[in-house]
Each structure stands twice: as structure tokens, then as C-alpha cells.
């Protein structure tokens, strides 16, 4: 069984801030799968996640559309991947599973291209609302999985600060 929660962000900075909240609870072995159309805010969320988890500036976190994977490290490696230009068997050749086995975490944009996503991954579905800066973000995680106790911290923090759908 899976849990889901919807969150609204009203600016790029709020989307980055939500990412920071998630990044603060990231640990080795975690997978975050970002799903959404072009311009839905995936890279902004990834900026927050990676910057909070590794201590780099959000400006250093750019979508790896052409490099495919960027690696950041501070305590453990965080791999930021973009599957926009990747198809089929190429996905397996990127080494995302190896990154997890070696004690890293992965944040993957265009994760809907992964044929068999990890069941315990945090799935994040992103939607733009009426072509504005408003984003509807749906967090989806396995009940009783590794994200279950930690994501509640993020949700509580966000609930105190922002309005829920």
C-alpha cells in the first residue's frame, strides 16, 4: 500500500525550499523519482534536494540533460540524473543501481522512463497549474517503507508553513 500527499508551491523558490526539506532527510540508498512534463519544476525540486543533502549551492545543481548524471558529495554521494534523452537499455547502463549499492542516493528526473522503479523509492509527481508558477506536487511513498517515518517530518514542516490542497 502507498501513501500520497499533495502540496502546492507558488514560486520557483518555494519549490526549491520543498526540495531542501526533502534533501535534509536524504540518506544513503535513497531513490527519489521525479515525474512531470517539461517545465513542471523537476529541476527546481532537484536543486533543493541536492543542495540540502550535499551543501552545494542550488546554482551548482543544473539539469544533467546532456551529461546524464551529475555527482555531488558531502558525507555520501548524491547522483542527479536526467533521463529525458535516454531510452530503453541505456537506462540500465547509466549505473543508477550501482550508485545505490555503493552507498549513494539518486535523484532522477524523467523517472517515468524507468521500466521497473524501486518499490521503496519516493515518487514525486509534478504538475504545473495553468502555466503559472503554481505547482501541484504529489509525494508518493511505500507505507511502512524507509521513507514513511522520515517524510512525515517534511510534511509536518511544510504544513506549518504552507496551505495544503
N, C-alpha and C positions, 0 to 999 in steps of 0.2 A: 504494500500500500504506500502511496506517495502523499506528501503534504504539499500544498501550494499556498502562496500568499501573493497578493498583488500590491504593488507600491507605485505611486505616481511621483515623478520628478518633473520639475517645471523649468529646468535650465540645464545646460551642459555641466555647470559647476555642481549642481545637486546630483547629477548622475555620477560624476566623479566622486563626490562625497559618499554616496551609497557604496561605490566600489571600494573606497577607503575602509568603510565599515566592514565590508566582507574581507578585504585584504588583511585586516588586523587579526582575523581568526584563521587565516590560511595556515596550513601545516603541511609537512612533507607527506606525499602520497595523495594529496587532494587533486581532484579534477573539477574545473569549472567550465561548463559548456555553454557558450553564448550563441543564441539563435535569434535571428531577426533579419529583416530586409536591409538593404543598403540605406544608410543614414538613420538607422533606428537607435544608435547610441552605443553599439557594442564596443567600439574602441574607447569611447569616453569611460565606460564602466571598467574596461580593462586597465586604463590609465590609473584609476583609483585603486584597483585591486593590487596591481603590480607595484605601484609606488608605496603603498602602505606596507606590503609584505617585504619589500626589499630596501626601502629607504631611498630609492632614487626619486628624482623629480618627476612629476607627471609629464613634464615636457619631454623627458627622455623616452617615454613609452609611446612608440608610434606603431601603427598597424604594420605588421610584417608581411604585407601583401606580396612583395617581391622576394624578400629573403625567406619567407615562410615561417621561420621561428626565430625569435629573439630570446636570449637567455640573460637573466638578471640574477644576482646572488647577494645574499646577506644572511648568513646562517644556513640557508639551504637554497638550491637553485629553483627559480621560478621561470618556466618556459611559456612564452606568449606566442601562440601560433595563429595563423590566419589561413584558413582552408579555401578561401574564395577562388583561387586559381588552381586548386588541386582536385583531381578526380581519381576515382577507383583505387587501384592498388597503391598509388602514390601516397595515399593517406597513411598506410601501414609503414611505408619506407621513411617517413619523417622521424620516427623514433619516439613518439609520444609515450608509448608503453615503456620503453627503455628509460625515459626520463623519470617516470613514476617509480619504476623498480630500483633506480639509483638514488631514491630519496628526494626527488624533486616534486614540484607541483606543476600543474599545467592549467593554463587559461587559454581556451580555444574559441576563436571567432569563426563563424560559419560552421558550427559544430553539427548542424543537421546533415552534413556530408559524411559523418562518421557512421558506417553501416551498423555497428553493434556498440553503442556507447556503454561505458561502465555504468552499472546499475546504481552505484553509490555516489555518482557524480552529482554536483549541484548544477542543475539545468536552469538557465536564465533565458526566458523568452522576452524579447523586447519589441515593443510596438510604438511607432510614432503616432501621435493623435492629431489628425487634421493638419499635418505638415507644419506644426508649430514646434516649439522647444519642449512641449509636454510629452513625456514618455510614460507608457504603461509598462511596468516591468513585473514579470511573473517569476517568482522563485519557486523551484520545484525540487524537492529532495525526498529521499527514501526515509519513510518513518522507521525509526529505530536504527538508522544508518549513522555513519560518522558525522554527518552534518547536523543531525537532529538536535543534539544538545547545544551546539555552537551557534547555529543560525538563529536560535531564539534570542541570543544576545543582540544580534544585528537588528532583528525585528523589533525588539523592545526599545532599543536606542532610537530607531527610526520612528517608531510610533510616538515616542515622546516629542519628537521634533517636527514631524510632518503629518499631514492628513492621509488617512487610508482611503482606498476606493470603497 
